[in-house]
Amino acid sequence: MIGFGHDNAAFDNKERRHDVIHETNVEDILEFGLIPELVGRLPVLTTLSKLSETDLVHVLTEPKNALVRQYQKFFEMEESHLEVTPEAVREIAKIAIQKDTGARGLRSVIESAMFDILFDLPDQEAGKKYVLTPEVVRGQARLFPRDDSAAA
């Protein structure tokens, strides 16, 4: 909280701070010192809260064009099937939370995990099923088996 004469100790409790911020109204903003001409031009007064891991999982899976569905469609275009485990979806959400990027950062997290996979996908055998796990998302495991014959 900012302003003059407020007690920081009263707002140390995150729940209390959240409640106070969400109850803010136009009169509070005018009292804080913004001019009425500016406040009158703001059509909507709202506050935003950080998304939880569960919220990010919903963003990844529920919309019609959810990111998980988009990647599954990429695999279908190559006549393969991608199964994304619930744990992998949670891992993507956890990484976005760690990076403090919210829902907008989900795309970059999933792209970084899937970049090499999509590059190698056309070379894979058609009709196979692949399972995206948290280890693959973290880069600790591979989605496709390593082709050691090409390295030799």
C-alpha positions as CSV (number, residue, x, y, z in Angstrom):
1,M,0.0,0.0,0.0
2,I,1.2,3.5,-0.7
3,G,0.1,6.9,0.6
4,F,0.6,9.1,3.6
5,G,0.0,8.1,7.2
6,H,-0.8,4.5,6.7
7,D,0.4,1.7,9.0
8,N,2.4,-0.9,7.0
9,A,1.9,-3.4,9.9
10,A,-1.8,-3.4,9.3
11,F,-1.3,-4.6,5.7
12,D,1.3,-7.3,6.4
13,N,-1.4,-9.9,6.2
14,K,-1.9,-10.7,2.5
15,E,-5.5,-11.6,2.9
16,R,-6.3,-8.3,4.6
17,R,-4.4,-6.4,1.8
18,H,-6.3,-8.4,-0.8
19,D,-9.6,-7.5,0.7
20,V,-8.8,-3.8,1.1
21,I,-7.6,-3.5,-2.5
22,H,-10.6,-5.3,-3.9
23,E,-13.0,-3.0,-2.0
24,T,-11.4,0.2,-3.5
25,N,-13.9,2.5,-5.1
26,V,-13.8,5.8,-7.1
27,E,-14.1,7.9,-3.9
28,D,-11.0,6.2,-2.5
29,I,-9.0,7.1,-5.6
30,L,-10.2,10.7,-5.5
31,E,-9.3,10.9,-1.9
32,F,-5.8,9.5,-2.7
33,G,-5.3,12.5,-4.9
34,L,-6.1,11.7,-8.5
35,I,-8.1,14.5,-10.2
36,P,-11.8,13.9,-11.0
37,E,-11.2,14.6,-14.7
38,L,-8.8,11.6,-14.9
39,V,-10.9,9.3,-12.8
40,G,-14.0,10.2,-14.9
41,R,-12.2,8.9,-18.0
42,L,-11.6,5.5,-16.5
43,P,-14.7,3.5,-17.6
44,V,-14.0,0.5,-15.3
45,L,-12.2,0.3,-11.9
46,T,-10.9,-3.2,-11.2
47,T,-8.1,-5.0,-9.5
48,L,-6.1,-8.1,-10.5
49,S,-5.0,-11.0,-8.5
50,K,-2.2,-13.5,-9.2
51,L,-3.4,-16.7,-10.8
52,S,-2.9,-19.8,-8.8
53,E,-1.5,-23.0,-10.2
54,T,-5.0,-24.4,-10.5
55,D,-6.0,-21.3,-12.5
56,L,-3.1,-21.7,-14.9
57,V,-3.9,-25.4,-15.4
58,H,-7.4,-24.4,-16.4
59,V,-6.0,-21.9,-18.9
60,L,-3.8,-24.6,-20.4
61,T,-6.6,-27.2,-20.8
62,E,-10.1,-25.8,-20.8
63,P,-10.5,-23.1,-23.5
64,K,-11.6,-24.2,-27.0
65,N,-8.1,-23.4,-28.3
66,A,-6.1,-24.2,-25.2
67,L,-2.4,-24.6,-25.6
68,V,-2.4,-28.3,-24.7
69,R,-5.0,-28.9,-27.5
70,Q,-2.9,-26.9,-30.0
71,Y,0.1,-29.1,-29.4
72,Q,-2.1,-32.2,-29.6
73,K,-3.3,-30.9,-33.0
74,F,0.3,-30.5,-34.2
75,F,0.9,-34.2,-33.4
76,E,-2.4,-35.2,-35.2
77,M,-1.1,-33.3,-38.3
78,E,1.8,-35.7,-38.2
79,E,-0.5,-38.7,-37.7
80,S,0.6,-39.2,-34.1
81,H,-1.0,-38.8,-30.7
82,L,0.2,-36.6,-27.8
83,E,-1.0,-37.4,-24.3
84,V,-0.2,-34.7,-21.8
85,T,-0.3,-36.0,-18.2
86,P,-2.0,-33.9,-15.6
87,E,1.4,-33.8,-13.8
88,A,3.1,-32.3,-16.9
89,V,0.4,-29.6,-17.1
90,R,1.0,-28.8,-13.4
91,E,4.7,-28.6,-14.1
92,I,4.2,-26.1,-16.9
93,A,2.0,-24.0,-14.5
94,K,4.6,-24.3,-11.7
95,I,7.4,-23.0,-14.1
96,A,5.2,-20.1,-15.2
97,I,4.6,-19.2,-11.5
98,Q,8.4,-19.5,-10.7
99,K,9.1,-17.1,-13.6
100,D,6.3,-14.8,-12.4
101,T,4.8,-14.5,-15.9
102,G,1.3,-15.6,-15.2
103,A,-1.0,-16.9,-18.0
104,R,0.8,-14.9,-20.7
105,G,4.0,-16.8,-19.9
106,L,2.4,-20.2,-20.3
107,R,3.1,-20.2,-24.1
108,S,6.8,-19.5,-23.7
109,V,7.1,-22.3,-21.1
110,I,5.4,-24.9,-23.2
111,E,7.2,-23.7,-26.4
112,S,10.6,-24.1,-24.7
113,A,9.6,-27.7,-23.7
114,M,8.2,-28.6,-27.1
115,F,10.6,-26.8,-29.5
116,D,13.0,-29.6,-30.2
117,I,10.1,-32.2,-30.0
118,L,8.2,-30.4,-32.8
119,F,11.4,-30.2,-34.9
120,D,12.0,-34.0,-34.6
121,L,8.3,-35.0,-34.9
122,P,8.2,-35.3,-38.7
123,D,11.0,-37.9,-38.5
124,Q,9.1,-40.1,-36.1
125,E,7.1,-43.1,-37.0
126,A,3.4,-42.2,-37.8
127,G,0.6,-43.6,-35.7
128,K,2.5,-43.7,-32.4
129,K,1.4,-42.3,-29.1
130,Y,3.7,-40.1,-27.1
131,V,3.3,-39.1,-23.4
132,L,4.5,-35.7,-22.2
133,T,5.6,-36.0,-18.6
134,P,7.0,-33.5,-16.0
135,E,10.5,-34.9,-16.7
136,V,10.2,-34.1,-20.4
137,V,8.9,-30.6,-19.6
138,R,11.9,-30.0,-17.3
139,G,14.3,-31.3,-20.0
140,Q,15.3,-34.3,-17.8
141,A,13.9,-36.9,-20.3
142,R,13.3,-37.2,-24.0
143,L,9.9,-37.7,-25.6
144,F,11.3,-39.5,-28.6
145,P,13.8,-42.4,-28.3
146,R,17.4,-41.3,-29.1
147,D,18.5,-42.4,-32.6
148,D,22.0,-43.6,-31.9
149,S,22.5,-45.0,-35.4
150,A,22.5,-41.4,-36.8
151,A,25.2,-40.4,-34.4
152,A,27.6,-43.1,-35.6
